[in-house]
């Protein structure tokens, strides 16, 4: 469930273009935060497995603030077209009514969305590591001719294969 909440938060932040877990009290931040709280609370269905506290922890608020966002701020946010459309679009991705058609398909899409979000984060981390190590490699090989670089790549290939084929006892 925490994965769904985290993905929901990221999607809302991506749509509005700013973070919602700040102490900022500007109207647009407050409305986006209220939309997040409302959808997060509605994710529960009838079992209420997601607590107000767990929702609040994700946006750096206490449970009372989450409840205030849902009961007081959210209705105001829905008076503005931008936040009403945001709520409708994002809630359609996360909240499923078993009685509505395409329930299984919509649920599968939401689960795939969560998987893609995790994969995206992992790839961003890999890219950061590659960039860091790439600059290190660039510094070591700066000024070498293309033939010398090719020789380095051949030797690296041999070394990598040797390391991969090691047998540890």
N, C-alpha and C positions, 0 to 999 in steps of 0.2 A: 504494500500500500504506500510505503514511503517513496518508492520509485515513481508511482503515479503522481504523488503530490509534487515531487521535485520536477518531474517532466511538465506538469501543469504550470508550475511557477515559471519555468524557463520559457514555455510557450507564451505565456502572458507577457513576460518581460520582453521577449523578442517582438511581439506584436506592438507593444506600446513604445518600445525603444528606451526604456529605463528600468532600473531595479526597483522592486517593490518592497524590499526588506530594509530600506533606509528609514531614518527618523524624519524624513521629509514629510511635511503636512500640506503640500500643495494639492490643489483639488484633483489634478489629473493622476497624481501618485495615489492619493487616497481612494479615488474611484477604482483604479486598477487593482489596488489591494483589496477593496471590497468585493470586486468581481472574483478574485482569486479565492477569498474566504468563502463566498457563497457556493462556488463550484466545488471547492474542497469539501465543504460540509455536505453537499448533495451527493458526493461520491459514495457516501456511506450507505445510502438506501435506508433500510429499516434497522440494520444491525448496529449502527453507530460505532463501527470499529475504529474510525478516525476520530480522535478526541480534539476538542477545541485547543487543548494545550499543544498537541502535535502540529496542528495547523499554525498556531502562533509561533512555535519554535522555529518554523521554517521562514517566517517573515519578521522575526525578532520582536514579537509582541506577546502579551500575556493572553490568557483565554478570554478575559473580559473584553479586551480590545477586539478580538476575533468576533465575539458575539455582537458587539457594537457595530462592527463593520457589516455584519450580515443583516441585522435588524434595522439599523438606522441609516447607514451610509449607502448600502446597496440600492435601496429604493430610489434615492436621489440620483445615483449613477445611471439608473435605467431611464431617467428622463432625458438623458443626452444620447443621441443616436449612436455616436462612436462607441460608447460603453455598452449600449444595448446590443449592438451588432457583435461586439467582442464577446459578450456573455453568450449570445446565441451560438456563435461559431465555435467557441472553445467548449462550451458545455455539450454541444452535439458530439464532440470528439470523445468526451470522457463519461458522460452520464447516459446510461442505457436503460430503456424501458423494455422489459422482456415481452410486453404485450405488443410493442410496435414491430412493424416489419423490418427486415434486415438487421435484427438484433445481433445475430451471430456474426454477420459480416462487419458491422460497426465495432463490435467488441474486438474482433480479430485485428481490425485496422488500428484501434487504440493500443492494443498490445504490441503490434509491430512498431508503432510510433515510439513507444517506450524503449523497445529494443534498439531502434535506430538512434535515439537520443543517447543511450549508453555507448553505442558504437562510435557515435560522433565525438563524445567526450574522450574515449580511448584513443581515437585517431588524432585528436588535437594534442593529447599528451605525447603521443609518438612523434608527431610533427615538431613539437617543441624540443624533444630530445634530439631528433635528427638535426634540427637547426643548430642546436648547441654544439653537438659533436661535429657537424659539418664545418662550422667556423673554425673549430680546433684543427680539423684535417686541412682546411684551406691555408691556415697559418703555417702548418708544417710543410706543405707542398708548394708554397708560394715561390714563383720564380723558376720552377722546373719545366723542362721542355716536355712536349706531349709524349715523346718516346720514353722519357724517364717516368712519367706518370703511368704509362701503360705497364711498365716494368713493376711499379709499385702495386698496381691492381692485380697483376698476375701473382705476385708474391703474397699479397693479402688473401687472394683466393685460395692458394695452397695452405696458408696458415689457418684460415677459417675452416676448411675441410678437415685439417688435422685436428683442430680443437673439437669439432663436432663428432669426430670418430674416436675420441678418447674413451677408454673403458676404465671406469673407476672401480677399484676393488675395496 
